[in-house]
């Protein structure tokens, strides 16, 4: 492992902890931990839970993407090279931002404009979508269904389509979070997630059966 190349990731991972330490004395023992679609608090918990949020979001994302190439039995993840390193940095950054946003919301007992959270999710979708076509066949990352795991051709075609859908879906979520009321944005968000999940999976099954009939796989 090249330690110098990992320093930016470690700095990004530490930011939520630094922010949490800075505001810790200002936090009440009981903090809001969940908001409804109108941005209203509907659940409280101990402020200690913020440690786990700060830890799990960026650090778990970093560790998963860091060790995937090492545990991939076919070693295909290593073929991503710099693309995997860029994806790790981007996703870790987004997760750190989300963790900081949650801590900020807990401190001020308001999530502010709930659309901000949707905006961050939209950003996450665009990053994943932009990287999806570069993901090689593996058992850990990507659209892992029987048809994509059975055929590399189906895998590549599915992730190419999935990448477009996730990227465009992310842009729509970002735009809707900026211009639409929160209830409308949430409804559209659920619809978009459904499309991002269902369409690539359905496409992979249809393509696999087509190629099977043509005896090309």
HELIX and SHEET records of a PDB file:
HELIX    1   1 UNK A    3  UNK A   23  1                                  21    
HELIX    2   2 UNK A   24  UNK A   26  5                                   3    
HELIX    3   3 UNK A   49  UNK A   71  1                                  23    
HELIX    4   4 UNK A   77  UNK A   80  5                                   4    
HELIX    5   5 UNK A   82  UNK A  108  1                                  27    
HELIX    6   6 UNK A  115  UNK A  132  1                                  18    
HELIX    7   7 UNK A  146  UNK A  150  1                                   5    
HELIX    8   8 UNK A  152  UNK A  179  1                                  28    
HELIX    9   9 UNK A  182  UNK A  213  1                                  32    
SHEET    1   A 2 UNK A  30  UNK A  35  0                                        
SHEET    2   A 2 UNK A  41  UNK A  46 -1                                        
END                                                                             
